[in-house]
Amino acid sequence: MNDSKTEIEFQNLVNKFRNLMSELRLNTTVQKEYILRILFETDEHLSAEDILLNLKEKYNIKVGIATVYRVLNLLEEIGLA
C-alpha cells in the first residue's frame, strides 16, 4: 500500500478519534494516539503486552500495562478497536 495513502488514512482515523474523545469530554493523549497507531499498523491480533513492547521498541513511549488495557477498552467502546 502507498505510504502517503496509509498516512492519510491514519490521520483520518486520528481525527475521528479526537472528535469522539471531544464529544465524550475525554482527554486525548499522546499515549492513546500511539496505541491507536500500533493497532492501525498491524493486521495481527496483539495482546496488551505486545502493544506495550511495540510502544517501547518503536517509539520509546513508556506507559503502564493498566493504561494499555484502559485505552483498549476505550477504543472498543467507541468502535475503533
GUDOMI-295270 format. One record per residue: residue number from 0; residue in three letters; chain; x, y, z of N, C-alpha, C in turn. Coordinates in nm, 4 decimals, padded with zeros to 6 digits, m for minus. Atoms other than C-alpha are relative to their C-alpha. Example, Ala and Ser with C-alpha at 12.3 -4.5 7.8 and 13.67 -1.06 7.14 Angstrom:
<nodes>
+------+------+-------+----------+----------+----------+----------+----------+----------+----------+----------+----------+
: resi : resn : chain :      n_X :      n_Y :      n_Z :     ca_X :     ca_Y :     ca_Z :      c_X :      c_Y :      c_Z :
+------+------+-------+----------+----------+----------+----------+----------+----------+----------+----------+----------+
:    0 :  ALA :     A :  00.0890 : m00.1190 :  00.0000 :  01.2300 : m00.4500 :  00.7800 :  00.0900 :  00.1200 :  00.0000 :
:    1 :  SER :     A : m00.0820 : m00.1190 : m00.0060 :  01.3670 : m00.1060 :  00.7140 : m00.0770 :  00.1090 :  00.0730 :
+------+------+-------+----------+----------+----------+----------+----------+----------+----------+----------+----------+
</nodes>
This chain:
<nodes>
+------+------+-------+----------+----------+----------+----------+----------+----------+----------+----------+----------+
: resi : resn : chain :      n_X :      n_Y :      n_Z :     ca_X :     ca_Y :     ca_Z :      c_X :      c_Y :      c_Z :
+------+------+-------+----------+----------+----------+----------+----------+----------+----------+----------+----------+
:    0 :  MET :     A :  00.0833 : m00.1177 :  00.0000 :  00.0000 :  00.0000 :  00.0000 :  00.0879 :  00.1243 :  00.0000 :
:    1 :  ASN :     A : m00.0721 : m00.1262 :  00.0093 :  00.1133 :  00.3541 : m00.0736 :  00.0143 :  00.0619 :  00.1391 :
:    2 :  ASP :     A : m00.0247 : m00.0543 : m00.1336 :  00.2770 :  00.5058 :  00.2370 : m00.0748 :  00.1299 :  00.0256 :
:    3 :  SER :     A :  00.0703 : m00.1265 : m00.0204 :  00.1254 :  00.8514 :  00.1834 : m00.1498 : m00.0237 :  00.0155 :
:    4 :  LYS :     A :  00.1409 :  00.0354 : m00.0153 : m00.2206 :  00.6951 :  00.1416 : m00.0248 : m00.0564 :  00.1393 :
:    5 :  THR :     A :  00.0124 :  00.0583 : m00.1334 : m00.1693 :  00.4945 :  00.4581 :  00.0056 :  00.1081 :  00.1069 :
:    6 :  GLU :     A : m00.0113 : m00.1084 : m00.0984 : m00.0626 :  00.8072 :  00.6478 : m00.1261 :  00.0857 :  00.0000 :
:    7 :  ILE :     A :  00.1252 : m00.0766 :  00.0082 : m00.3699 :  00.9947 :  00.5223 : m00.1123 : m00.0765 :  00.0690 :
:    8 :  GLU :     A :  00.1018 :  00.0824 : m00.0659 : m00.5907 :  00.7057 :  00.6341 :  00.0174 :  00.0047 :  00.1513 :
:    9 :  PHE :     A : m00.0238 : m00.0056 : m00.1438 : m00.4247 :  00.7097 :  00.9751 : m00.0400 :  00.1364 :  00.0552 :
:   10 :  GLN :     A :  00.0373 : m00.1339 : m00.0473 : m00.4696 :  01.0873 :  01.0073 : m00.1517 :  00.0155 :  00.0059 :
:   11 :  ASN :     A :  00.1463 : m00.0015 : m00.0044 : m00.8388 :  01.0458 :  00.9225 : m00.0516 : m00.0734 :  00.1228 :
:   12 :  LEU :     A :  00.0373 :  00.0760 : m00.1188 : m00.8648 :  00.7830 :  01.1956 :  00.0275 :  00.0808 :  00.1263 :
:   13 :  VAL :     A : m00.0340 : m00.0821 : m00.1168 : m00.6881 :  01.0111 :  01.4451 : m00.1004 :  00.1142 :  00.0157 :
:   14 :  ASN :     A :  00.0983 : m00.1078 : m00.0069 : m00.9240 :  01.2961 :  01.3575 : m00.1340 : m00.0500 :  00.0520 :
:   15 :  LYS :     A :  00.1237 :  00.0614 : m00.0493 : m01.2238 :  01.0673 :  01.4110 :  00.0116 : m00.0277 :  00.1499 :
:   16 :  PHE :     A : m00.0251 :  00.0302 : m00.1409 : m01.0736 :  00.9544 :  01.7421 : m00.0069 :  00.1270 :  00.0843 :
:   17 :  ARG :     A : m00.0005 : m00.1262 : m00.0741 : m01.0143 :  01.3130 :  01.8563 : m00.1410 :  00.0570 :  00.0124 :
:   18 :  ASN :     A :  00.1378 : m00.0498 : m00.0048 : m01.3695 :  01.4110 :  01.7653 : m00.0849 : m00.0785 :  00.0992 :
:   19 :  LEU :     A :  00.0735 :  00.0836 : m00.0950 : m01.5140 :  01.1167 :  01.9572 :  00.0408 :  00.0301 :  00.1438 :
:   20 :  MET :     A : m00.0481 : m00.0315 : m00.1355 : m01.2966 :  01.1960 :  02.2576 : m00.0560 :  00.1337 :  00.0461 :
:   21 :  SER :     A :  00.0539 : m00.1315 : m00.0326 : m01.4109 :  01.5576 :  02.2478 : m00.1490 : m00.0094 :  00.0343 :
:   22 :  GLU :     A :  00.1427 :  00.0188 : m00.0252 : m01.7766 :  01.4524 :  02.2277 : m00.0237 : m00.0640 :  00.1366 :
:   23 :  LEU :     A :  00.0113 :  00.0685 : m00.1290 : m01.7230 :  01.2286 :  02.5321 :  00.0634 :  00.0788 :  00.1140 :
:   24 :  ARG :     A : m00.0676 : m00.0859 : m00.0967 : m01.5332 :  01.5081 :  02.7072 :  00.1144 : m00.0734 :  00.0716 :
:   25 :  LEU :     A : m00.1171 :  00.0719 : m00.0501 : m01.2288 :  01.2854 :  02.7496 :  00.1244 :  00.0604 : m00.0624 :
:   26 :  ASN :     A : m00.1267 : m00.0523 :  00.0500 : m00.8668 :  01.3857 :  02.7071 :  00.0590 : m00.0917 : m00.1067 :
:   27 :  THR :     A : m00.0793 :  00.0725 :  00.0986 : m00.6729 :  01.2841 :  02.4004 :  00.1448 :  00.0136 :  00.0441 :
:   28 :  THR :     A : m00.1395 : m00.0026 : m00.0439 : m00.3191 :  01.1875 :  02.4961 :  00.0892 : m00.0608 : m00.1063 :
:   29 :  VAL :     A : m00.0991 :  00.0574 :  00.0917 : m00.0049 :  01.1020 :  02.3072 : m00.0005 : m00.1520 :  00.0124 :
:   30 :  GLN :     A : m00.0012 :  00.1450 : m00.0214 : m00.0137 :  00.7559 :  02.4620 : m00.1171 : m00.0663 : m00.0716 :
:   31 :  LYS :     A :  00.1173 :  00.0575 :  00.0667 : m00.3658 :  00.6914 :  02.3335 :  00.0203 : m00.0024 : m00.1514 :
:   32 :  GLU :     A : m00.0197 : m00.0056 :  00.1445 : m00.2722 :  00.8027 :  01.9841 :  00.1076 : m00.0969 : m00.0480 :
:   33 :  TYR :     A : m00.1019 :  00.0990 :  00.0386 :  00.0394 :  00.5851 :  01.9771 : m00.0557 : m00.1417 :  00.0065 :
:   34 :  ILE :     A :  00.0637 :  00.1323 : m00.0070 : m00.1644 :  00.2835 :  02.0875 : m00.0886 : m00.0183 : m00.1225 :
:   35 :  LEU :     A :  00.0818 :  00.0046 :  00.1203 : m00.4088 :  00.3642 :  01.8073 :  00.0872 : m00.0262 : m00.1227 :
:   36 :  ARG :     A : m00.0922 :  00.0197 :  00.1132 : m00.1139 :  00.3826 :  01.5641 :  00.0499 : m00.1451 : m00.0052 :
:   37 :  ILE :     A : m00.0471 :  00.1398 : m00.0046 :  00.0218 :  00.0431 :  01.6772 : m00.1082 : m00.0922 : m00.0553 :
:   38 :  LEU :     A :  00.1095 :  00.0845 :  00.0475 : m00.3194 : m00.1133 :  01.6164 : m00.0265 :  00.0207 : m00.1484 :
:   39 :  PHE :     A :  00.0215 : m00.0322 :  00.1409 : m00.3550 :  00.0632 :  01.2805 :  00.1050 : m00.0662 : m00.0889 :
:   40 :  GLU :     A : m00.1123 :  00.0489 :  00.0812 : m00.0158 : m00.0598 :  01.1590 :  00.0052 : m00.1511 : m00.0139 :
:   41 :  THR :     A : m00.0090 :  00.1455 :  00.0063 : m00.0845 : m00.4292 :  01.2099 : m00.1342 : m00.0619 : m00.0354 :
:   42 :  ASP :     A :  00.1192 :  00.0796 :  00.0282 : m00.3314 : m00.6841 :  01.0812 : m00.0106 : m00.1163 :  00.0981 :
:   43 :  GLU :     A : m00.0057 :  00.1111 : m00.0951 : m00.2359 : m00.9226 :  01.3604 : m00.0744 :  00.0349 :  00.1287 :
:   44 :  HIS :     A :  00.0562 : m00.0188 : m00.1331 : m00.4046 : m00.9726 :  01.6941 :  00.1165 :  00.0259 :  00.0954 :
:   45 :  LEU :     A : m00.1054 : m00.0328 : m00.0961 : m00.1892 : m00.8053 :  01.9582 : m00.0551 : m00.0036 :  00.1412 :
:   46 :  SER :     A :  00.0366 : m00.0048 : m00.1417 : m00.2037 : m00.8608 :  02.3310 :  00.0409 :  00.1362 :  00.0546 :
:   47 :  ALA :     A : m00.0396 : m00.1249 : m00.0649 : m00.1716 : m00.5676 :  02.5683 :  00.1513 :  00.0027 :  00.0192 :
:   48 :  GLU :     A : m00.1442 :  00.0084 : m00.0186 :  00.1819 : m00.6876 :  02.6367 :  00.0740 :  00.0261 : m00.1313 :
:   49 :  ASP :     A : m00.0593 : m00.0254 :  00.1316 :  00.2604 : m00.6872 :  02.2628 : m00.0019 :  00.1498 : m00.0313 :
:   50 :  ILE :     A :  00.0127 : m00.1437 :  00.0248 :  00.1350 : m00.3293 :  02.2362 :  00.1001 :  00.0760 :  00.0849 :
:   51 :  LEU :     A : m00.0951 : m00.0644 : m00.0909 :  00.3410 : m00.2272 :  02.5379 :  00.1427 : m00.0120 : m00.0537 :
:   52 :  LEU :     A : m00.1337 :  00.0238 :  00.0560 :  00.6538 : m00.3802 :  02.3823 :  00.0221 :  00.0831 : m00.1265 :
:   53 :  ASN :     A : m00.0098 : m00.0804 :  00.1221 :  00.5860 : m00.2124 :  02.0463 :  00.0160 :  00.1477 :  00.0313 :
:   54 :  LEU :     A : m00.0114 : m00.1410 : m00.0386 :  00.5399 :  00.1265 :  02.2142 :  00.1421 :  00.0330 :  00.0426 :
:   55 :  LYS :     A : m00.1353 : m00.0230 : m00.0507 :  00.8750 :  00.0927 :  02.3852 :  00.1036 : m00.0126 : m00.1110 :
:   56 :  GLU :     A : m00.1014 :  00.0263 :  00.1029 :  01.0693 : m00.0516 :  02.0905 : m00.0077 :  00.0973 : m00.1183 :
:   57 :  LYS :     A :  00.0144 : m00.0829 :  00.1201 :  00.9269 :  00.1553 :  01.8031 :  00.0032 :  00.1494 :  00.0287 :
:   58 :  TYR :     A :  00.0206 : m00.1430 : m00.0239 :  00.8508 :  00.4874 :  01.9686 :  00.0602 :  00.0516 :  00.1298 :
:   59 :  ASN :     A : m00.0596 : m00.0373 : m00.1280 :  01.0326 :  00.4872 :  02.3033 : m00.1021 :  00.0690 :  00.0917 :
:   60 :  ILE :     A :  00.1090 : m00.0509 : m00.0841 :  00.6987 :  00.5560 :  02.4744 : m00.0165 : m00.0973 :  00.1160 :
:   61 :  LYS :     A :  00.0168 :  00.0839 : m00.1185 :  00.6673 :  00.4289 :  02.8277 : m00.1377 :  00.0259 :  00.0606 :
:   62 :  VAL :     A :  00.1302 : m00.0052 : m00.0661 :  00.3207 :  00.3536 :  02.9613 : m00.0138 : m00.1268 :  00.0817 :
:   63 :  GLY :     A :  00.0257 :  00.1181 : m00.0803 :  00.1910 :  00.1120 :  03.2175 : m00.0970 : m00.0935 : m00.0697 :
:   64 :  ILE :     A :  00.0888 :  00.0996 :  00.0600 :  00.0092 : m00.2059 :  03.1262 : m00.1455 :  00.0351 :  00.0270 :
:   65 :  ALA :     A :  00.1377 : m00.0393 : m00.0323 : m00.3039 : m00.0731 :  03.3006 : m00.0500 :  00.1063 : m00.0984 :
:   66 :  THR :     A :  00.0373 : m00.1023 :  00.0975 : m00.3023 :  00.2260 :  03.0641 : m00.0348 : m00.0645 : m00.1330 :
:   67 :  VAL :     A :  00.0269 :  00.0692 :  00.1259 : m00.2850 : m00.0042 :  02.7637 : m00.1374 : m00.0668 :  00.0062 :
:   68 :  TYR :     A :  00.1303 :  00.0652 : m00.0143 : m00.5817 : m00.2048 :  02.8927 : m00.1135 :  00.1022 : m00.0011 :
:   69 :  ARG :     A :  00.1040 : m00.1032 : m00.0018 : m00.7823 :  00.1132 :  02.9622 : m00.0241 :  00.0564 : m00.1396 :
:   70 :  VAL :     A :  00.0140 : m00.0551 :  00.1354 : m00.7126 :  00.2505 :  02.6143 : m00.0648 : m00.1026 : m00.0920 :
:   71 :  LEU :     A :  00.0628 :  00.1041 :  00.0820 : m00.8017 : m00.0821 :  02.4514 : m00.1502 : m00.0076 :  00.0284 :
:   72 :  ASN :     A :  00.1421 :  00.0022 : m00.0360 : m01.1312 : m00.0864 :  02.6436 : m00.0721 :  00.1215 : m00.0573 :
:   73 :  LEU :     A :  00.0579 : m00.1224 :  00.0527 : m01.1990 :  00.2736 :  02.5435 : m00.0198 : m00.0113 : m00.1522 :
:   74 :  LEU :     A :  00.0096 :  00.0135 :  00.1454 : m01.1242 :  00.2058 :  02.1748 : m00.1095 : m00.0971 : m00.0402 :
:   75 :  GLU :     A :  00.1070 :  00.0950 :  00.0285 : m01.3563 : m00.0929 :  02.1831 : m00.1361 :  00.0641 :  00.0234 :
:   76 :  GLU :     A :  00.1275 : m00.0648 : m00.0331 : m01.6338 :  00.1092 :  02.3494 : m00.0434 :  00.1011 : m00.1054 :
:   77 :  ILE :     A :  00.0353 : m00.1021 :  00.0986 : m01.6174 :  00.3837 :  02.0861 :  00.0040 : m00.0532 : m00.1428 :
:   78 :  GLY :     A :  00.0078 :  00.0647 :  00.1301 : m01.5955 :  00.1361 :  01.7993 :  00.1225 :  00.0127 : m00.0888 :
:   79 :  LEU :     A : m00.1223 : m00.0130 :  00.0795 : m01.2354 :  00.1879 :  01.6908 :  00.0940 : m00.1186 :  00.0169 :
:   80 :  ALA :     A : m00.0841 :  00.1192 : m00.0173 : m01.0964 : m00.1485 :  01.8004 : m00.0849 : m00.1246 : m00.0047 :
+------+------+-------+----------+----------+----------+----------+----------+----------+----------+----------+----------+
</nodes>
